[in-house]
Structure formats: structure tokens, C-alpha cells
């Protein structure tokens, strides 16, 4: 090979006749590619046109024949608020519902009583230390005035007691006196079982003979004798006379009011329970 042939440039494809063009160059599909792009564009425009036509037809049908009625706001609200058939009623789960333990019908001879509402408690002493429910307080004051007119002076010792108060009276004193529960229950009710919770019961002493207060010997005082003869006129009665069916020790100082429907039901419904 001479230098002249090496330095000569290869001929351009345009300079070659058809038979001289290499087959790979001759068969390249440039014209067909252009035609394919044009066909694709035409197809896209046709599809867009059909879609626009379909949309226009649907709008025309809706406006003229109401084929697709819209749900009104009222109907939608009603549908949203209507319960489904599968919905179950709202019922508290047993696991979340608090269980209130039932009180036994009696405990060591004592019956269960609810606490009086604080808003109905009225003081029967000047220092406010002794309170009764309003109906009982009014009758107690009438009784005090009637006794005083006869020269008898009551000393109110204890009226309403809360559960916390009774906790001390029963358990703390029991521990101090080294009493067992049964022995302590002969003279004091367990918390939740005292008539004092009701606001209708009161312990009364003799103002001129305080040494007999809270003692069976109170029956020897002028105050007790007056109560025995006159308390019923003011709707008061002794809660624990001798040989009472509850088995509680004799308490001549402990009196309860039974002068209205609420107080009567409170005590006599309790006494109708099984012993």
C-alpha cells in the first residue's frame, strides 16, 4: 500500500452510487420513523376529541334528562346520621362498669344506713358541733323548748356522724379498749351501720347531771323521765330499749326522729330486713 492511498479520504455516502453504498447505511429506516411519529400524534388528537365529545354528551344528558340526580344536602345529612344495621347500641362494658358491693342485711346486729346529704344538715347547738336533718332539727328544738318550760335541760351530745367519724368511734375505741368486734358492736355500730349516719338520731344527756351521760344510769335522770313521757309527741323514739331484737345494748340516751315519710322509711325498711 503506497502513501497516496493511505492519505486519501474515504468517499462520502452522497458520492457513492446506490450499488456502492454499504448495506447497513442503505437500509436505515429514517423515512419510516418520521411517518410513525406523525401517526402517533394523529391518534392522540383523535382520542382527545372522542373524550371531549363523550364529556359533552354526558353533560347534555344530565341537563336535559336528569339521568344522574345529585343527592341533596338534606338527604346526605339524613344518610350520614342514619345508624347502620350493624351498629350495636351503646351499652357500658361489664369490664368498665363499676361494681357497687351490696351491703349485708345486718352486721353484728346492726343495719345499714346511708349518710344524710350535707345540704340538709342543721346545727342544734350554738357551736355547730351537733347537727340533724332539717325536719328532725326543727322538732328537736320544739322538744327542747317544751322540756325547758318544765325545768328540764337537755345536753345534746352527738347527732349526725359521717363514715369517718364512725370509723373512729368503732375501730379506734375498740383498739383502745382491747375489745373484739362482737363486743364492740354491742355498744357501737360499725361504719355504715350507725343510725347517726342518717341525721335523724341524737344522743341526749341531762344538762344538770352530766355524770350519767352515755350510761345506762341516764334512765335515772329527770331528762330521761321527761323524754319517756313526752318524746313521742315530738316524733322521737328510743332506738335501743332493753331486750331489743337487734341485740344492741340498752341505750336510754339514744333517740331517733320518725316524724316524716323519709325518716320513717329509713328506719322501718331497715328493720324489715332479715335478721
Secondary structure, DSSP 8 states (H G I E B T S, - for coil): --HHHHHS----GGGS-GGGS-HHHHT--HHHHHHHHHHHHHHHHHHHHHHHHHHHHHHHHHHHH--S----HHHHHHHHHS--TT-------TTTS-------S-BTTB-------GGGEEE-STTS-SEEEHHHHHHHHHHHHHHHHTT--EEEEE----HHHHHIIIIIHHHHTT--HHHHHTTS--TT--GGGGT-EEEEEETT-GGGTTSGGGGGSHHHHHHHHHGGGGTEEEEE-TT-TT----EEEEEEE--SHHHHHHHHHHHTS--
